[in-house]
Amino acid sequence: MTLQEPKVATPRYEEDIEFYSYFITAPYSFVNVLESSVITETHRRIKQMGKSLTPGIKLDDIVCYVLNRLPPQYVSHILKFREKNQQESPELAKEVHQGVIDSLMRLNSSPARAKTPLPLARFDLDFRQALPKVEAILNPPKPLSVGNIVDQIEIYLQNRNDIEAKLAQLLQEVCQSYGLDLDTAGLNVRQNKDGSIGFYSNKSDTSWKIAEQPHLAAYLSLIHFPRLPGLILTSPALSSPLRFSRRELFQELANNNDIT
């Protein structure tokens, strides 16, 4: 018989999309050394079985069955790959040999098993429960999946690092503009979920200086965040948070155009 080789398929159903979302599409440079040994052993056993092998059994099903029952041996460098191949112990080779036999016996007696892809994501409850929460934090441009979640997290962290650097610079410049000491002003700044900038101080003197001249904080905030939707000043010294919309920020600048 002719062994069916793996084919690249286009996902057509929800189950297929779930399955293919687990495939790594990024060009990562690592490999499981055992894959080569298992595939070689599988081909050898297939030739020995000849026509006694039930039609319809696929190579990838046999190999996956074996690899799922062996400890992975990942390497990320060609020298390590060669080293691992040379160090393959007789015990491990025996496990590979026995694993292939067990796989062929099981799949040969129940060939239908090879025709149904494993619905991996369907049973990944933790992933499904966490995904909406992660999306709420990352706010990615497209829905998250196993295939893109790492890239999206890296983009988010890079953006956060950039934002944190801008906020630190903004805080320093605001303190300088208001004649405040950075270490004793008790002033903090952060970006809220809606993109607005929030200033908070537990010192009444600091709070009143900003409240009396909000145009300075507005100007500096817009320099660092041109699309700034608004600004909020919060302090125990104020009866309620002082809020400025984007329009109100520009109005403050228009009324105090001497700063530009």
C-alpha angles and dihedrals in degrees: 000000000000115000113233110241122214114271130203106244133190113236111244104166135046091254090053092050090051091050096047092046086073093061114104108236099173117093097253116169105224136099140185104244092207092065092077093048093048094048092048092049091047093054090049093051092045091057091050093051094049114165093358089078113099113246116250099041111134128214093229092056092053094046094046091050091055098041091051088061098047130074107256119245105203123183132176101196134060092233091053089048091056091043092052091048091052092047095051103133126225088242092057092045088053090051090051091049093048092043092056091049092049091048094050092047093050097043093040090057093043108030091167088074089068093056098058116073116222109259091223101168093044090069096037094100096163092054093048093049094047097044098077090047092050091047090052089056099040098037089202122197090240135024115286123247137167088266097057107023095093092051092047092050090050090051091048093050092048090051091047091052090052091048093048090052091051092048091051090051091046092052091051093049093046091053090050092049093051095041092246128149109240093217098047104030092087089219125149131179131197141164114248125218092261090055096254121133118243124202119195129182132172090199116089094208091055093046094050093048091056093041092053094048107027092155091078093056090042093053095048093044092052091049091058097033109031093180093051109153095198151326132243128195116197127182140145085239090065122072089221137359114285108232130193124187120213090260091051091050091057090046089056089051091049090052091049104035092151091088092068 
